[in-house]
């Protein structure tokens, strides 16, 4: 079973545990929008739970999905921070450095990923995994966002972008994969004007 097949099996295992509205973003959304399938060298699937949705993770999992699970308290600065993911801690550390303050999230990740491999060896870069994020509502800006990421890297989904469409079931998922219906707009915002050009070196 190759990496892409493992990711699909992992998400199929996870789908029945998700309650409410959710969508697939980042590299999985990009690959399906651009190529009609997951990107071969992408090692994860990022899913986003809209406000009011929840997920019930199993106590045991053959793929250990919970290792990459992040809840809404992860970015809550008013409460003690729970260290659940070394890679995100590393991003948070690097993003506040003066030389990185003007970089968006994706440029920052491209810049620091090799440093991270050397400084903090982590199998997140080589082992298929699923990351789960809770989105928060920002009525003032009419969008859903992840605290901190939205503030520092302008990462968000506008209200009118998250009417859900389902990707073709022929991809190998047990349900039509929920994607934002304005995938192209989101891809251009997140990955730039050349988002339709495959970058084999980009860590999605």
N, C-alpha and C positions, 0 to 999 in steps of 0.2 A: 504494500500500500504506500503510495507516494504522499508527499506532504499535503498536496491539495486534497486528496481523498481523505486524509486524516482530519483536516480542518472541517470538511463537510460532515464527516461522521460525528465530530465533536459538537458541531452546532445542532445537528439532528438530535443528539442526546440532550442538548440544553433546551431546545425549543419548548418542550412540554412543561418546563419549569418556569417559564416566563409568563407573568400575568399582567395583562394590560397592553398598552401601545409601545412598540419599540421599533427601531430601525437599524439598518446596517450602514456604517459609514467608512471613512478613510479608504485604505487600500482595497478592501473588498468591494466597496461601492465603486471605486475608480476602475478596478479591473472588469467588473460586470458591465459598467457603462461604456467603457472603451473597447474591451475585447470580448465581452459576452461571457466571461468566466473569471474566476479568481486569478490573480497574478501568480505566475509560477514561482517566483522567488520571494513572495510575501509569506511570512511565517505566522501571521495571525489574522483573526477576524475581530474587528472592533464593533461592538453593538452598543446602542444608546437607548436607555429606558426613558420615556417621557414621564413628566411628573404624574404621580399617582400609580405608576406601574411598579412592579416588584419582581424579584426573582428568588426562588427557593432552591438553593444549591444542595446537592446530595452530600451526605456525610462522607461518602467515599465515591471516588470517580476514577475510572481507569486512566483518564486523561488529566486528572488533578486540575480541573477547570478553576476551582476556587483559589488556586494560587495566584491567579491573575485578576481576581475579582476586586473591584474598588467601589466602595459605597459612597454615599454623599458626604459622610463625615470626613472622608480623606482630605478634602479641600476646605473644611470648615475651620477657619482660623480662630474661632471663638472657643474651640474645644481642643483637648489634647490630641495631637496628631498621631495617627496610627500608621506605623510604617508597614505598608503592605506590598510595596514594590520598589526595589532598589533603583530601577531605571528611572521611574518618575521622581524619586528623590534626587537623582543625579541631574535630571532636567531642571528641577526646581532650583538646584544649587547653581547650575551654569547660567540660567536665564537672568540672574540678577547681577552677573558680572558686567562691568561697564562696556566691555567690547561686544557683549551680546544683547544689550538692551533694545537695539533697533531691529533685531532679527525676528521674523515671525517663527511660529512653532516648527514649521517644516524645514526652514533654512537652518534653524538651530539644531534640529535633530541630525540633519545631513552633516553639519559641522562637527558635532561632538560624538557621533556614534562610534568612530574608531578609537577615540580617547577612552570612551567608556569600556570598550572591549579590553583595552590594555589595563585600565585602572580598576575595573570591577567586573571580572569575568562572570558572565551571567548567561545561562542557557536560554534566556528569553529570545536571543537572536538566532538560535538554531533549532529550538524545539517548538513545534506548532502549538499555539495557545489561543485562547479567546479572552479578550479584555471586555469587561462589562462596565459601563459608565452610567451614572444617574445624571440626567439633565435637569437643570433648575429653570424655573420660569422667570423671565425678566419682562414684565408687562410694559415697562417704560420704553424699552427698545423693541418690543414686539418680537421677541425671539427666545429660544431655549439655548442654554449655554452651560459650560462647566466652569464653576468659579475658578479663578486664577488663570486658567488657559484662555478664557474669553477676555480677561482683563489685559493679559500680557501678549497674547498672540491672536486676538480677535477671532477665536474659534467659536462658532455658533451655528445654529440652524434657525432661520427666520420662520415665523409662524406659517407663512404661505409656502414654505419649502418642504414641510413635513407631512403633507397629504401623502399617504402611503400608497405606493404601487408595489406589485409583486413581481419579482424576477421569474423568468421561465422555470418551471419545475424540472425541466430536462437537465438542469445543472446538477442535479443529484441531491437536492435538499428535500426534506419531507414536507415542507410547506413552501408556497411561493415566497421567496425571500423578500422581506419588507425593506424597500428602498425609498428614499425621499423622491418625490416625483420631479423635483428640479435638480436632479443629479448633476447635470452638465454645469449649471450655475455654481453649485457647491464645489465641484471639481476645479473649476477655473479659479474660484476664490482661494481655495486651499493649496492648489498646486501650480497656479500660474497659467498664463495664456497657452503654454505648450503642454498642457496636461494630457493631450491626446498622443503625445510622443512617449513611447516606453523608455524609461530610464532604468536599465538593469542594475545600476548601482544604488538606486534610492531605497532606503529602508522605510517601507510603508508602515 
